[in-house]
């Protein structure tokens, strides 16, 4: 678990950039699933990153230089009756004692107290557009401050996007975060291995999903990092397929894109394997192309390389492979320049990974791809998809393959966090054979 000192360091890093401004960050609202049933609560990632506090109906205020304390939390008070129904609350004393807040106030007092905190601040930093209702309240509080302008106070002259500063901090993972991501990767890898050993023709996709989520919870994960994709056969050509209700057929491939979220950090793994335990010739031919592309891309995840270099390596490798199989025609340069490979490789190779599965952080700086630096974590996930549609080669239709790993940029080169699940076809076949 992350220490209170680490959260303090994060807040100090942010406040050093805020200067004479103030940051106001609400946690996520409670979300209704249906009727009077709510989704299981998960705090806003930015809020949790700075506080470690998990309760709803909470707002954090960071006020650099404030004499009465810089780190303030507005939260629910203790309430024995409500706690009997919904669980223990930290309360005002608890957030000071256990989370390092300099001061705490009831959440009901936010509208009375916050305007005075905004006085004489140059900027207000907040997550604009994320929670529209809170944005409206923020404008009301600023208007409240403006009404007192004649008394000699100054009014914040700008609403600034907090993400511009905070998300740059979140992009670089420190030791506690890397430890959490290794744990999430290990649990997720075990789940993918379980899926391979349990898979049989005639099972349903949702049964494999159940095996994955059993292993997630068994390993201590609080949630799946995202809805699991368990796509048999032609369903693998639907990139975000989550219906997971079709029957698995002998001779088909099964694409699984699934990862666990453990202590608020995500893993994101994709593996593709034969339902029957043995790749066919055509399946193996396309699989080998994707695997070679992924290895070439991972090799480019190095400090000093730009973010696009892994994608360029994957594109070149896939274009070469499809040309060799005569699925694509023309010179390699023309295939890449004209983008004809995009008919089969339709997405980019990487995205940032962290507290969110598509994590925060800019991909380009000043119109240039940003350079990779130690502490960044990104996915590497090339794929080939051949839908059963007009215009696609008939002999290859119905095959969808993606291979995805999570890779940490280090000073020594790429570290594959998700190495615990096999991806070489012979290793996959051997693992599946061991369970039959």
N, C-alpha and C positions, 0 to 999 in steps of 0.2 A: 504494500500500500504506500502511496505517496505521503511523505512526511509534511507536517505543518510548515517546516522550514522551506520546503520546496515551493509550496503555494505562496509563502511570503516573498521568496525570490522572484517568482513570476510577477507578483503585483508590483514589486519594486522596479523590475525591468520596464513594466508598462508605465508606471507613474513617472519614471525618469524621462519618458518621451512626451507625456501629457503636459508637463510643465505647469503653467498657470491655468490649465483647463481642469475639467472634472469629467469623470466617466460614470455613466449610469447604465447598469446592465441587469435586466430582469432575467429570471430563469424562465424556462418554458412554461406556458400555461398548461393546466390539466386539460386533456382532450377527451371528449365524449366518443365512445365507440358506437353505442346505440342505446336508446332509452335512458336509463339512469346508470348505465355501466360505462366505466372509463377505461381507456387504455392504461396499461401498466406505465407508471410515470418514469420518465427519464429527464433529468435536468438538461438545460441548454448547455452545449459543449463549452462555449466561451465562459459562461457563468461558472461551471464546474472547474474548468481549467484554472481559474483564479481563486477559487474558494475551497473546493473539495466538499461543498455543501450540497446535499441531494434533495432537500425538501422543496415542494412547490410553494407558490404564493410568496416568493422571495425576490428581493432586489438588492443588489450590491452597489454601493457608491464608493468610488475612489477619489479622494479630494487631496491631492498633494499639498503638503505644507499646512494643512488645517491644524490649528492649535489643539483642538479637542479630540484629535484622532483622524487619521487618513483613511482607514478601512472601516466602513460602516455597513451593517446589514439590517435591512428591514425584513422581518419574518413573522411567522405565526407565534403567538404566545403559547405557553403550556396550557392544556385544557384536559383535565382528567376524563371527562365524558367523551370528548372526541377521540382521545388517545385510546380509549377502550375499544372503539370501533376501528380506527385507522392506523394505530401504532404510535409509538413514542415520538414526541417532537423534541428538538433541541431546546427550543425556547430562547428567550433573550440572554439568559445567563449562559446557556449551553454554547451559543455561537461565539461568545466571548471566550469562554473557558476552553472549548474544544477545537475551535476553528480560527482563533487568533484575531477575531474582530476587535477593533479598538472601542467600538460602541455598537449597541443594537437597539432597535426601535420596533414597536408593533407595526405590522404591514398596514394596518388601518390608518396609521398616522403619516403615511408617506406623503399624501397630498398637502398636509399641513407643514411638514418639515422640509421637504425637498426644495421648494422655492427659495427658502433662505440659504440653502447650501449652494444654489446656483448663483447667488449674488456675487458680483465682483470676480467672476470667472470669465476668461477670454473665450473659451470654447466649451461646448458640451459634446462629449464623445458618447455615441450610442450606436446600437446595431439598427441603423435606419432600414425600414421596410421589412424587417423580419417579423415583428409583431405589430401589425397596424393599429390595434387598439391602444397599445402602449405608446406608440408614436403620437396619437391624438392627445393622450394625457400629457405627454412631454411638452407639446405645443401649448397646452393650457397652462402648465406650470411656468413656462417661459413668459407667457402673457401676464401671468400673475406678477412676475418679477418686473416686467415693464411698467406695470401700474404704479410701482414704487420708485420709479426712476428719479422723480423730482426730489426724493429724500436724499439724493446724493450717491446712491449705489450705481454701479455699472452693470449693464445687462450683457450676457454672453452674446457676442456678435456672430457666432457661427455654430451650426449643428454639424459635427464632423462624424464621418464613418469610423467607428471604432476598429472595424476589421482591417483598415489600412495599416494600423500599428500592431494590433493584437495577433492577427493572422500570420504576420511575418514571424512573430515569436513562436507561434504554434508550429510553424513549418519545420523548425529545427528541434528535433527530439533530444532531450537530455537523458541521462542514464536511467532514471526511474521510468520514463516513458518507453525507452527501448526495452527495458526489462519486461514491462507490461505487454508490449507488442510481441516479444519472443514467447511469452506465456500464451497469448491469444493464438499465435501461429502454431504452437505445439498442440494446443487443444483442437484447433481446426484441422491440423494434419491428421491427428488420431481419428477424427470424425470421417475424413475422406477415406482413410484406410479401412475403417469399419464399413463404409458404404461399398467399397470394392469387394470386401470379403462376404458381405451379406447379399449382394446382388444376384438375382436369378431370373431367367426368363419367366414371364407370367406374373411377376410382382407388379405392383403399381408404383408410379413415381412417388406418391405420397408416403408409401411405406419406406422408401429409401430416405425421404425427407425426415421421417420419424427417427430413423437410425442416426442421422446426422445430429438432430437436435437432442437426442438422448446423450450422445457423446459430448456435445457442448455443455449441457447441464452437469453431466457427470464430472467434467473437468473444471467446473466452477464458473463457467461463463454465465453472465446474467441474461444475455439475450443473443439471438442471432444478430450479426452486424447489419443484416439486410434480409429481405425475403429470399429464401434459398431457391435457386434455380436448379431443378432436377428435370432434365429434358432428354427424353428418349427419342432416338431416331430423328425424324424430320423436325421435331420440336426444338432441336438444338439450333436450328436456323432462325429461330425467334430469339433475338439477343437477350431480352428481358422476360423470358417465359417464366411465369410463376404459378400457372394453373396446377401443375404437378398432380394430374389425375389420370393420365393415360397409362395403359398397360405396357410393360416392357416386353419387347419382342426379341426372340432369338435372331441373331444376325445383325441387330442394330447396335449402334453406339449409344452410350449414355454420357451426356455432358452435365457435370455438376459444378455450379458456381456457388460456393457457400463459405461462410466464415463466421467465427464466433466474435462476440464483443465481451471482453473480460476487463473488468475494472475500467470501463469507459474507453478502451482502446480496441481497435478492430483488426481482424485478419480478413484476407480476401483471396481465396484460392479457387482456381478452376482446374479440374481434371476431366479428361475424356477417356472412356475405356469401353471395351466390348461387353455387352450384356451377357454374352455366352462365355466370356473369358478368353476369347481368341480373336485377334484382329483378322479381317479378311485382307486380301492383297491390296485392293483399292483403299480401304480404310488405313492400312499401314502406310501406304505410299503418301497419302495426304498428311497423316499424323507425323511422319518423319519430317516433312517439310515444315510443319508448324513447330515441332520441337527444335529443329535446327535454327529456325528464325528466333525462337525464344532464347536459345543459348547465345546466339549472336547479339541479341538485344541486351541481355543481362551483362555481357562482357563490356558493354558501353556505359554501364552505370558506374561511372568513376568520377571522382572529384576533379573538376575542371572541364569535364564534358558538358555540352549543353543538353537541355531537357529533351530536345528532339532527336538527338543522336541514336538512342535506342530504337525509336520508331523508324528512322531511316535504315538502320541495320535490318530490322524485321521486314520492312518493305522490300529491300533488295533481295533478301533471302527467299521470301515467299514468291516474289516475281520470278526469280531464277527457277525455283522448284516447279511452279506452274508452267513455265516455259518448257522445262525439260520433259514434263508430262504431256506437252502439246495441248494443254488446256488453254494456254494463252499463246498467241502467235506474234511474231515480230521480234525485233531486237530487244535486248534487256533495257537499253536506254529509252527506247520508244515506249515500252510497256510502263516504265516508271514515269516518264515525262507526260504521257497522255493519261496516266492514271487508270489504265484498263484493269489493273490488279484490284481496284476498289470494288469491282463487281463481286469479288470473293472475300476480300479483306476490307470490311466496311467501317471499321472503327479504328481509333488510335490505339497505340500500344500501352500507354501508361497514364496513371493519374496519381496524385498524392494520396497518402494513406496515413491515418492517425486516429484521432477521436471520432472523426466522421469517415465513412468508407470512401467517399469522394471528399478528401480532406481539403482544408483551406490552404491558401497560398497562391501567389501569382505564378503563372507559367512563363510569362514574358515580362521583361523589364525594358522600358524605352524601345519598344518594337523589336527587341531581340529576345530569342529564347534564353531564359536564365541559365546560369551555370549551376551544375550540381555541386553540392558541398556536403561535407560530413554531417550526419545527423538527419538528413532528409531521408524519407522512406517513400518509395513509389512502387506501384505494381508494374509487372511486365507480362502482358497478356495478348500476344498475337493470336489470330484465328483464321480459319478458312471455313466458309459456309457455302454450300451448294444446294439452294432450295429446289424443290420439285416444281419448277416453274419454267415457262417458255423462255428460251434464250440461254438456258444453262445446259451443259453437256449431260445428256440422258444417263450415261453410264455412271456418272458420279453423283447424281441427284440424291438428296436425302441425307447427305453426310454433313455434319456440322462439328467442327473441332476447335476447341480453345484450350490453351494451357496457360495458367496464370500463377505467378509467385509474387511474394512481397520481398522487396530488396532494399536493404539499408545501405546508404552511401557511407563508406568509411575511408580513412586515409590510405588504407591498404588495398582498397578495391571493393567490389560488391560483396555484400553478405546476404545470402538468401535465407531469410528468416523461416520460410516455409519448406525447408529441405526435407522435413520428416515424412512427406508422402511421395511415393515413387512417381516418376513420369516417363522413364525409359520404357518403351513398350514391352521388352522382355521382362523387366522387373514387375510391371503391372500384371502381365500374364502369369508370372510365377506366384505373385501374392494371391491372385484370384484362384489359381489351381490349388494352393495350399488349403483353401477353405472348402473345396468341393469333395 
